[in-house]
Amino acid sequence: MLASVTEEEEVLVHEPYVPSDPLVVAPVPPGAPMETVMAALVNAINCQGDFIRYQNHRLIS
C-alpha cells in the first residue's frame, strides 16, 4: 500500500536555510598550559550550547 500527500492535504512552511559561521575555537599556541587548552575548549562548548538554545528558542517562538 502506498500513501500520498497532495497539496490540499498538507502545506509545509519552511524557513530558508541560511548557514551560519562555523564555530571558531580560539587558537591555542603550541606548548600552551593544559589549563589554557581546557579553557578554550570549555568556552567553545559553552558558545555552541548558547547557539543551540538560541535556535531552539527561535523554533518554539
Contact map, one row per residue, 1 for C-alpha under 8 A:
1110000000000000000000000000000000000000000000000000000000000
1111000000000000000000000000000000000000000000000000000000000
1111100000000000000000000000000000000000000000000000000000000
0111110000000000000000000000000000000000000000000000000000000
0011111011000000000000000000000000000000000000000000000000000
0001111111000000000000000000000000000000000000000000000000000
0000111111100000000000000000000000000000000000000000000000000
0000011111100000000000000000000000000000000000000000000000000
0000111111100000000000000000000000000000000000000000000000000
0000111111110000000000000000000000000000000000000000000000000
0000001111111000000000000000000000000000000000000000000000000
0000000001111100000000000000000000000000000000000000000000000
0000000000111110000000000000000000000000000000000000000000000
0000000000011111000000000000000000000000000000000000000000000
0000000000001111100000000000000000000000000000000000000000000
0000000000000111110000000000000000000000000000000000000000000
0000000000000011111000000000000000000000000000000000000000000
0000000000000001111100000000000000000000000000000000000000000
0000000000000000111110000000000000000000000000000000000000000
0000000000000000011111000000000000000000000000000000000000000
0000000000000000001111100000000000000000000000000000000000000
0000000000000000000111110000000000000000000000000000000000000
0000000000000000000011111000000000000000000100010000000000000
0000000000000000000001111100000000000000000100000000000000000
0000000000000000000000111110000000000001100100000000000000000
0000000000000000000000011111000000000001000000000000000000000
0000000000000000000000001111100000000000000000000000000000000
0000000000000000000000000111110100011001000000000000000000000
0000000000000000000000000011111100000000000000000000000000000
0000000000000000000000000001111100000000000000000000000000000
0000000000000000000000000000111110000000000000000000000000000
0000000000000000000000000001111111011000000000000000000000000
0000000000000000000000000000001111111000000000000000000000000
0000000000000000000000000000000111111100000000000000000000000
0000000000000000000000000000000011111110000000000000000000000
0000000000000000000000000001000111111111000000000000000000000
0000000000000000000000000001000111111111100000000000000000000
0000000000000000000000000000000001111111110000000000000000000
0000000000000000000000000000000000111111111000000000000000000
0000000000000000000000001101000000011111111100000000000000000
0000000000000000000000001000000000001111111110000000000000000
0000000000000000000000000000000000000111111111000000000000000
0000000000000000000000000000000000000011111111100000000000000
0000000000000000000000111000000000000001111111110000000000000
0000000000000000000000000000000000000000111111111000000000000
0000000000000000000000000000000000000000011111111100000000000
0000000000000000000000000000000000000000001111111110000000000
0000000000000000000000100000000000000000000111111111000000000
0000000000000000000000000000000000000000000011111111100000000
0000000000000000000000000000000000000000000001111111110000000
0000000000000000000000000000000000000000000000111111111000000
0000000000000000000000000000000000000000000000011111111100000
0000000000000000000000000000000000000000000000001111111110000
0000000000000000000000000000000000000000000000000111111111000
0000000000000000000000000000000000000000000000000011111111100
0000000000000000000000000000000000000000000000000001111111110
0000000000000000000000000000000000000000000000000000111111111
0000000000000000000000000000000000000000000000000000011111111
0000000000000000000000000000000000000000000000000000001111111
0000000000000000000000000000000000000000000000000000000111111
0000000000000000000000000000000000000000000000000000000011111
